[in-house]
Amino acid sequence: MKVLAVGTGTAVPAEGRSQSCFMFEKDGRKILVDVGMGTLLRLNQLNVDVAEIEAVLLTHNHLDHNGDLLGILKARWLSGVGEKLQIFGPKGTRYHVESLLESYPYLRNKLRFEIQEDLKEFEIAGFEVKSIPTFHSIKSNAYLVDEVLISGDTKPFRELFEIECDLLIHELSLPFGYETQDHTTPESLKKQLEFTKIERIVLTHLYPQTLEVKNEILSFLSDVGSEIRIANDGDVLVV
């Protein structure tokens, strides 16, 4: 399986970083986890045709994680893609998409998709997927896709870090010294790393002020026993 970092940024611009999106590919089949704004352009830059995408898994319905969903659906329609895009997300995803179509009624009955909400375990495009509820400002899920665990936006918590997997892709939104119940800081991340046996951890979703101290953060986390690095757009993670 190959995991491609399509977008590793946040809602605040940072040079070279599109908003959140990771592509999973196995045996030529492709799915996306999150489709933040900029995803459509970045996929094109990475030579990925939206017609090849079979499913989108949304961790939550914030703009920097789902902002290009309608654009991807429209691009598939205008490209003549006949297959429905399978969309999975937390409860409220169907209402969210319906509200978008209220704003763009000309797209009704043109876009081809199917939405399933709040599934605990499912199979799509040859991938085995489990969803894990997380802690964010709205209903959110992490996803275990085969042997790769991707957190979405959340504070770090023990149950997530105790999951056995080959690779953890975890957010690190904020730098040292922040108090938050919705995101991750270096201090809160390190507290949870004592509970994990995951050997490879890739950090994503760093706000610009966090990127400014990324070297200090990696040094702070260097003694935890896991291999930790920060993802960049275009990185290929082979599992």
C-alpha positions in Angstrom: 0.0 0.0 0.0 1.1 3.5 -0.7 0.1 6.6 1.2 0.6 10.0 -0.5 0.5 13.2 1.4 -1.6 15.4 -0.9 -2.1 18.2 1.5 -0.5 18.8 4.9 -1.6 22.3 5.7 -4.2 24.1 7.7 -6.8 26.8 7.3 -4.0 29.4 7.5 -1.8 29.5 4.4 1.8 28.1 4.6 4.1 28.1 1.6 4.0 24.8 -0.2 1.1 23.3 1.8 -2.4 22.6 0.6 -5.1 21.8 3.1 -5.6 18.4 4.6 -5.7 15.4 2.2 -4.0 12.0 2.2 -4.4 9.4 -0.6 -4.3 5.7 0.0 -3.5 3.4 -3.0 -3.5 -0.3 -3.2 -3.6 -2.6 -6.3 -4.3 0.5 -8.4 -7.3 1.5 -6.4 -7.4 4.9 -4.7 -9.3 6.6 -1.8 -8.8 10.0 -0.1 -9.0 10.9 3.6 -10.2 14.5 3.7 -10.3 16.9 0.8 -9.4 20.3 2.1 -9.3 23.4 -0.1 -6.5 23.0 -2.7 -6.9 19.2 -3.0 -8.2 19.3 -6.6 -5.3 21.4 -7.8 -2.7 19.4 -5.8 -4.1 16.1 -7.2 -3.6 17.4 -10.7 -0.1 18.5 -9.9 0.6 15.0 -8.6 -0.8 13.4 -11.8 -3.8 11.9 -10.0 -7.0 11.9 -12.0 -10.2 12.5 -9.9 -11.9 9.8 -12.0 -9.6 7.3 -10.3 -10.8 8.1 -6.8 -13.3 5.6 -5.6 -14.1 7.1 -2.1 -13.6 10.0 0.2 -13.4 9.5 4.0 -14.1 12.7 5.9 -12.7 13.0 9.4 -15.0 15.9 10.1 -16.8 18.7 8.3 -14.6 21.7 8.6 -13.7 23.7 5.6 -10.0 22.8 5.7 -10.9 19.1 5.6 -13.8 19.0 3.2 -13.7 22.3 1.2 -12.9 20.7 -2.2 -15.5 17.9 -2.0 -18.0 19.7 -4.2 -15.3 20.7 -6.6 -14.1 17.1 -6.9 -17.7 15.9 -7.5 -18.3 18.6 -10.2 -15.0 17.8 -11.9 -16.0 14.1 -12.1 -19.4 15.1 -13.5 -17.9 17.4 -16.2 -15.3 14.7 -17.0 -18.1 12.1 -17.6 -17.3 9.8 -14.7 -20.3 7.5 -14.4 -19.4 5.8 -11.1 -20.7 7.2 -7.8 -18.1 8.6 -5.5 -18.5 6.9 -2.1 -18.4 9.4 0.8 -18.0 8.3 4.4 -18.1 10.6 7.3 -19.4 11.3 10.8 -23.0 11.9 11.6 -24.1 15.2 9.9 -22.2 14.6 6.7 -25.3 14.0 4.7 -26.9 17.2 6.0 -23.8 19.1 5.2 -23.7 18.0 1.6 -27.4 18.7 1.2 -26.9 22.2 2.5 -24.2 22.8 -0.1 -26.6 21.7 -2.8 -29.1 24.2 -1.5 -26.5 26.9 -2.2 -25.7 25.4 -5.6 -29.1 24.0 -6.8 -27.9 23.7 -10.5 -25.7 20.8 -9.4 -28.6 18.7 -8.1 -29.2 15.5 -10.1 -25.8 16.0 -11.8 -23.3 15.0 -9.2 -23.0 11.2 -8.6 -22.3 10.2 -5.0 -23.4 8.1 -2.1 -23.1 9.1 1.5 -22.7 6.7 4.5 -22.5 8.1 8.0 -21.0 7.0 11.3 -20.0 3.5 10.2 -17.8 1.7 12.7 -16.2 -0.8 10.3 -16.5 -1.0 6.5 -14.7 -2.1 3.4 -14.2 0.1 0.4 -12.0 -0.3 -2.7 -10.2 -3.2 -1.2 -9.3 -1.3 2.1 -10.5 -2.4 5.5 -11.5 0.6 7.5 -12.4 1.3 11.1 -13.5 4.6 12.5 -12.6 5.9 15.9 -14.4 8.8 17.5 -12.0 11.6 18.4 -12.0 14.9 20.4 -12.6 18.0 18.3 -15.0 21.0 18.3 -17.5 19.0 16.2 -18.2 15.3 15.7 -15.0 13.8 14.3 -13.4 10.5 13.5 -10.0 9.0 13.1 -9.6 6.2 10.5 -7.6 3.0 10.6 -7.1 2.1 7.0 -5.6 -1.3 6.8 -2.5 -0.8 8.9 -2.3 3.1 8.8 -4.0 5.2 11.4 -4.9 8.8 10.5 -6.1 11.1 13.3 -7.9 14.0 11.7 -8.1 17.0 14.0 -8.2 16.0 17.7 -6.5 16.3 21.0 -4.3 13.2 21.5 -5.8 10.5 23.7 -4.6 7.2 25.1 -7.0 4.9 23.3 -5.9 6.1 19.9 -2.2 5.6 20.7 -2.8 2.1 22.0 -4.1 0.9 18.6 -1.7 -1.4 16.8 -0.7 -0.2 13.4 2.3 0.3 11.1 2.1 4.0 10.7 0.3 6.8 12.6 -0.4 10.1 10.8 -1.3 12.6 13.6 -2.1 16.2 13.7 0.2 18.7 15.5 -1.6 22.0 15.1 -0.2 24.1 17.8 3.3 24.9 19.2 4.5 24.9 22.8 2.6 26.6 25.5 -1.0 26.3 24.2 -3.9 25.1 26.2 -6.5 23.4 23.9 -9.1 20.6 24.0 -9.5 20.4 20.2 -6.0 20.1 18.9 -2.5 18.7 19.6 0.5 20.4 21.1 4.0 19.0 21.5 3.5 18.6 25.2 0.1 16.8 24.9 1.5 14.6 22.2 4.5 13.5 24.2 2.3 12.6 27.2 0.5 10.0 25.0 3.5 8.6 23.3 4.4 6.5 26.4 1.3 4.4 25.6 2.2 3.6 22.0 4.1 0.8 20.3 3.8 2.5 16.9 7.2 2.8 15.5 6.5 5.3 12.7 4.7 8.6 13.3 4.2 11.3 10.8 3.0 14.7 11.9 0.7 16.9 9.8 -1.6 19.9 10.0 0.9 22.3 11.6 -0.1 25.9 11.7 2.5 28.4 10.5 3.6 29.3 14.1 4.1 25.6 14.7 6.2 25.2 11.5 8.4 28.0 12.8 9.6 25.8 15.7 9.4 22.4 13.9 13.1 21.6 14.6 12.6 22.3 18.3 9.5 20.1 18.4 11.4 17.2 16.7 14.2 17.6 19.2 11.7 17.6 22.1 10.1 14.4 20.8 13.4 12.7 19.9 13.6 10.5 23.0 10.2 8.8 22.8 11.3 5.7 20.9 9.3 6.2 17.8 10.6 7.5 14.5 8.9 10.8 14.1 8.9 13.2 11.2 6.9 16.0 9.7 5.0 15.4 6.5 5.3 17.7 3.4 2.9 17.8 0.4 3.9 15.2 -2.1 5.6 12.9 0.4 5.1 9.2 -0.4 4.8 6.9 2.6 5.2 3.3 1.6 3.8 0.7 4.1 
